[in-house]
Amino acid sequence: MDDLNRHTKALEVGLSPDSVRLRKRLLEITKNTGRGHIGPALSIIEIVDVLYRHVMVNLEDTQSKGWSERDRFLLSKGHGCLGLYIVLEDLGLLDGLDLSNFCSYESNFGGHPESSTVPVIEFSTGSLGHGMPVAVGLAVAAKLKKESWRVFVVVGDGELNEGSNWEAAAHACKHNLDNLVVIVDYNNMQASGEISDVLEMHPLKDKWEAFGFETIEVNGHDREELKQALNTKKSTGSPLCIIAYTVKGKGIKKAENSSVWHHKAKISAEEIDSLILDLRT
Amino acid sequence: MRQTALQTVFELAKQDSRVVFVGSDLGAGTLKEMREELPNQFFMEGISEQYLVGFVAGLAKEGFIPFVNTIANFFTRRAFEQIAMDIALHNLPVRLLASGGGMVYAPLGPTHTAVDDFALMTSVPKLRVFSPGDANEMRELLVYSLNDPQPWYVRFGKGGEPIFSPSHQLEPNKPKLFGDPRAKILFLTTGILIHEVLEAVEELRGTSSFPVSALHFPELTNLEFESWKESYQFARKVIVAEEHIPHGGLFTKVLHSVHAQNLDTKKLVQSSLPFAYLHNYGSQKDHLIAHGLDAIGLAKLARTD
């Protein structure tokens, strides 16, 4: 199946009731500021939700004994943080912090995730190309400590323009990090338009495989496909890359595949209400 | 100084399994013994400083204490954002060991001379910035670093410089006074320039009737002004000498400290490298002489009214 067909499938796949509920909450939150990286958040919701709900372990309580054995998650494309915040809230992992004041002066939740204000956030991100090098450090640390937890890092396809990702990819393979999973949110869009109009990343799978990653391609909005791929346990010594074909703005027709919705400002409360009404399973 | 630093890291690593050494293609012989004896605490990574700094942030986040070594500029310029965001924003105990501070790499030209590192690194909150003056001080500082939770940047001055500081200092990061606390001429300096300053002080003592003293600052993050305030107030002339561009380094820090106390700043005299890309080569010493930062130049500056 070629890239175009995979993206068409990602566009066509329906939303589960959970996916609709999470999207409604995401839109409600943006009412407070009337702005946000809505498109990039909507493309990762299923990835993050499946990870936290069905894949990652020992996340229940930051104070618990098992917390040090938890799987680690880094959202390297930090601008998609709304997609992370709503999943954490839905699972009750925010320790009572109030998400409804998103991006206000007193809020713990900014336009990029910060571990100092939201303890369950593993690492602060925002500037692109930082997550993978840190993830490699975490995965090597797990090996040194002989601990079995895994490291998951979500990178954007546009983010792969940053060379530091490829520096880290080379080193991840050098260190045989079979406890590292890189998930590429391949929505085929970046701020200026389609990936191919800015910097062609195709053939993405070949690139990761050339570095030494085992690579799986999935529909990034299909929960079953994601579950199966993310639960792949490796013992071959190579890190895993999951290329998740997604749709920027998934679930909101006027935002889908629209670079205007990469970072949308001046959205009125009425417009958000009408978007919420349009959400369907 | 570099050899002492790396050997100290090896000794610390033997005592404490949290200590790891990370280099960036530093050459086959680097810490060969450590590589063989402690392979799990030794990493020689590729020429990829942005990755390198993010990588050690990940290690530090999991409880390790990475001592990372590469050429100063490749930290401060190439990986500035990683230092600020991955290490300092998260307040992780990474020690950046920066080879070739100042004009050490003068023969290699402006890509390699680190003359703006203090300006860049002191602009990063949480990051402690050090510039030891000899191998003793370097060793003591690195041992002291083991119990400090903050990130560090440490400038390596050069190799084979004489030893001026006593070993087993209780507080290796504190300003060190050489001479009478009540001197008419007071030199303030940091790093290996202390050797030129002390030579200038000797020369002036032999030829002048007025007392001359010097203060060395191994750490630039906090100048501990209260501890030398009296010396500053007593001095007629205070010469700040540094192997750095004119702003963002020791002179800037001194100016801020003095201004905050509402004291006289007119007595301050600055001696630094120019704010420019230097296209001459030669040696570190050649550049110190050319810019009046050698002992003769500094003594001359002290005599000038």
Contacts between the chains, C-beta under 8 A, distances in Angstrom:
chain1	res1	chain2	res2	distance
A	115	B	90	6.9
A	116	B	89	7.8
A	116	B	90	7.9
A	123	B	61	7.0
A	123	B	90	7.0
A	124	B	85	7.2
A	124	B	89	5.8
A	124	B	90	6.7
A	126	B	85	7.5
A	127	B	81	5.9
A	127	B	85	6.0
A	129	B	50	7.2
A	130	B	54	5.7
A	130	B	81	7.8
A	130	B	82	6.8
A	130	B	85	6.2
A	130	B	86	5.9
A	132	B	51	8.0
A	132	B	54	7.5
A	133	B	50	6.8
A	133	B	51	4.4
A	133	B	52	7.7
A	133	B	53	7.4
A	133	B	54	2.6
A	133	B	55	5.1
A	133	B	57	7.7
A	133	B	58	7.2
A	133	B	82	7.3
A	133	B	86	7.5
A	134	B	54	4.7
A	134	B	55	7.3
A	134	B	57	5.3
A	134	B	58	4.3
A	134	B	61	7.4
A	134	B	86	5.9
A	135	B	58	6.6
A	136	B	51	7.4
A	136	B	54	7.6
A	136	B	55	5.4
A	136	B	58	6.4
A	137	B	54	6.6
A	137	B	55	4.2
A	137	B	56	6.2
A	137	B	57	6.0
A	137	B	58	1.9
A	137	B	59	4.6
A	137	B	60	7.7
A	137	B	61	7.2
A	137	B	62	7.7
A	138	B	58	4.2
A	138	B	59	7.9
A	138	B	61	6.5
A	138	B	62	6.2
A	139	B	58	7.6
A	140	B	43	7.9
A	140	B	55	7.4
A	140	B	58	7.2
A	140	B	59	6.5
A	141	B	58	6.4
A	141	B	59	5.2
A	141	B	61	7.5
A	141	B	62	3.5
A	141	B	63	7.5
A	141	B	64	6.2
A	142	B	62	7.3
A	144	B	20	8.0
A	144	B	40	5.9
A	144	B	64	7.3
A	145	B	62	7.0
A	145	B	63	8.0
A	163	B	50	7.4
A	164	B	48	7.7
A	164	B	50	4.2
A	164	B	51	5.6
A	164	B	54	6.9
A	164	B	82	7.9
A	167	B	46	7.1
A	167	B	48	3.7
A	167	B	50	6.3
A	167	B	51	3.6
A	168	B	51	5.0
A	168	B	54	7.0
A	168	B	55	7.4
A	170	B	46	6.7
A	170	B	48	7.6
A	171	B	45	6.2
A	171	B	46	6.7
A	171	B	48	7.3
A	171	B	51	6.1
A	171	B	55	6.9
A	174	B	46	7.9
